[in-house]
Amino acid sequence: MEYTSKIYVAGHKGLVGSALWKILTEKGYSNLIGRSSSELDLRDTLAVETFFEQEKPEYVILAAAKVGGIVANNTYRGEFIYENLMIQNNVIHHAYKSGVKKLLFLGSTCIYPKEAPQPMTEDCLLTSPLEYTNEPYAIAKIAGIKMCESYNIQYGTNFISVMPTNLYGPNDNFDLEKSHVLPALVRKNHLGKCLEQNDWAALRSDLDKNPIEGVNGNNTEEEILAILKKYGILINRNNSSNSQVSIEIWGTGKPMREFLWSEEMAEACVYTMEKIDFKDTHTEGKEIKNTHINIGTGKEVSIKQLAEAIKSKVGFNGELYFNSDKPDGTMRKLTDPSKIHDLGWQHKIDIEEGIEKMYQWYTSIQ
């Protein structure tokens, strides 16, 4: 890519997209295009076609997607498969039709089977059943990988798929109904800290920035406490606890997860756009498959360890209560990042540093 190349970042206001925009700008790329969902509905085929005809981007990074945690994935199954398929199909197809030089498609490591060998290599794809709770989302992302592969094989395009592990960082989603585990735990611990310190000004400020089911800082204390209780932030959860405030966490805390700082993911994406082509992602042979690239740390932490680390960094002194009646999801989901390592990129920020950076960012916007 040239520094003046026209680059379209789809989903430029989201967690990954905003990090991509920042990294590209810092590296000197000066001709970036972004459209909010209100300006361009990527589910609308005609609108996407018109956008590509008018703007003619040379490079595309497809970071737009409907995403969420285990609750959202399992609750909004139809929305997750439909919207993600529509976004992908429209952007990838019209990138091909308009002659885009290179496209980067961002997926997720949830594409891998529930019982995949650990750590998961790219060759684990489609070897056994998926985790049920996020199956619709995973199937959509697998379709995106195969669409990129198929267009490359048939049409000679240069469309590359990368599969990031669990991401966190600035502009993450802190909506307790739909957020992933790490930002949800950051916010729950922050709200729990506000409660135990009786800091209603900070609590109301948080809810004003990000209401929970319409409850904001203007609601009564009773209404606020009720919505917090619904999402597992409780005052005096039970009589046996000496804690003034408890935080409920779904599952046993035993599942292991891998986390990558979003801005490092963005750096890996820009590196891929600059240095890696489709021909570099596979060995030539009769079958071209599993050309996608894992992007991760290769390191894991249990949900319990994660929760305790966040509790410590936030300064919450209450109880963490693991509700084993709720689902754990996949017990392990660790990537093997050997492929991206061999292609020249490695992460630098580990989880302890990342949690501290995350909470500093979160409190800076309150």
C-alpha positions, -999 to +999 in steps of 0.1 A: +000+000+000+011+036-007+006+062+020-018+080-003-037+048-013-075+050-007-082+026+022-117+018+033-120+007+069-154-009+073-165-007+110-141+022+117-158+032+149-158-002+166-132-018+188-109-031+160-119-005+134-110+025+156-077+009+165-070+003+128-078+039+120-054+051+148-026+028+137-030+036+100-030+074+107+000+071+130+019+052+102+012+080+078-017+067+057-036+098+047-065+087+025-087+067+048-125+063+042-150+054+069-187+053+071-209+049+102-237+024+101-262+053+098-243+066+068-239+032+051-259+001+060-236-027+050-265-051+050-280-032+021-267-046-011-276-017-033-261+008-009-228-011-007-227-014-045-233+024-049-206+031-023-179+011-041-189+025-075-186+061-062-156+058-038-135+031-056-113+022-026-080+005-035-078-014-003-105-027+021-103-038+058-135-055+067-138-050+105-175-044+106-196-072+122-224-078+146-206-091+178-213-099+214-206-122+243-221-156+251-255-142+261-260-121+230-247-149+207-271-174+222-301-150+224-299-133+190-290-163+169-309-152+138-296-117+139-260-129+143-260-152+113-281-130+090-264-097+096-229-110+095-235-129+063-251-099+046-222-076+057-196-100+045-213-110+012-219-074+002-185-060+010-164-089-003-184-092-035-184-055-044-147-052-035-141-079-062-165-062-087-148-028-082-113-041-086-100-037-050-063-046-049-064-063-015-090-070+012-085-081+048-114-100+063-115-102+101-131-133+117-128-148+151-113-179+167-148-191+175-147-206+140-129-236+155-146-267+168-157-270+204-133-299+210-105-287+188-070-297+199-052-271+220-036-248+209-057-245+178-039-244+144-055-231+112-059-268+101-085-274+129-112-257+108-142-278+100-129-309+117-157-314+143-188-296+157-188-260+168-197-246+203-235-244+203-239-210+219-220-191+191-226-215+162-245-190+140-218-164+143-191-189+138-208-203+106-210-168+092-173-162+098-164-195+083-185-185+052-164-153+050-132-173+050-144-196+023-157-167+002-123-150+003-106-183-006-131-190-034-128-156-050-090-158-048-090-192-065-116-183-092-110-146-098-074-141-088-082-116-060-059-110-031-084-114-002-069-125+031-086-137+063-073-132+098-088-148+129-081-127+160-084-142+195-105-125+221-098-087+218-101-059+243-091-023+244-102+013+238-138+017+224-147-017+236-184-026+242-193-021+278-230-028+274-236-055+301-262-072+280-240-077+249-204-072+259-176-098+260-163-111+293-133-088+298-150-054+293-180-067+312-158-076+341-140-042+340-174-024+342-189-047+368-159-043+391-159-005+385-196-003+394-191-026+424-163-003+436-186+027+432-213+009+453-190-001+481-175+034+483-211+048+482-199+070+453-232+077+437-219+106+416-194+082+399-221+055+395-246+079+380-219+093+357-212+058+344-248+051+337-252+084+320-224+075+296-237+040+291-273+033+303-283-003+312-317-011+296-326+026+296-316+031+332-293+061+335-280+085+362-314+102+364-332+071+377-338+066+414-314+047+437-339+019+439-342+016+401-304+017+397-299-009+424-325-032+407-308-030+373-274-036+388-288-066+407-302-080+374-267-079+360-251-095+390-238-065+409-254-070+443-254-054+478-252-082+505-257-112+481-262-135+511-259-136+548-228-158+549-208-131+530-188-105+549-187-084+517-208-053+513-210-058+475-208-090+454-203-095+417-219-125+400-199-141+371-214-168+349-199-203+351-173-219+372-144-196+364-125-226+351-126-219+313-093-207+298-092-178+275-066-159+255-067-121+251-051-097+227-049-059+231-069-044+202-043-020+191-018-049+187-044-066+166-046-035+144-008-035+141-010-071+129-037-062+104-017-033+090+014-056+088-006-082+069-018-055+044+017-043+039+037-075+039+015-106+033-003-117+001-027-146-004+001-167-020+020-165+013-009-181+033-007-216+019+014-242+002+005-247-035-012-280-041-043-297-053-064-283-025-061-247-013-077-244+021-072-231+057-055-200+043-067-179+071-042-166+097-046-168+135-037-137+154-031-142+191-007-144+219-005-181+224-010-175+262-041-182+282-056-173+316-087-188+334-118-166+338-113-168+375-077-155+372-089-128+348-117-117+372-093-115+401-067-096+381-093-071+371-107-068+406-071-060+418-064-034+391-098-017+396-095-017+434-128-035+441-128-052+475-160-071+474-168-108+466-166-125+432-193-151+430-191-177+403-225-191+394-220-226+383-256-230+373-248-208+343-229-221+312-192-220+309-190-221+271-159-237+256-135-248+283-103-239+263-098-217+232-061-211+227-047-202+193-015-214+178+000-181+163+029-199+147+018-189+112+018-152+118+050-156+138+066-172+107+053-144+086+071-119+108+047-105+135+044-111+173+025-094+202+041-074+230+014-065+255+005-092+280-028-094+300-017-077+332-004-046+314-035-047+291-060-047+320-043-017+335-044+002+302-080-008+297-091+005+331-072+037+327-089+042+293-124+034+308-121+058+337-108+085+314-141+086+295-163+087+327 
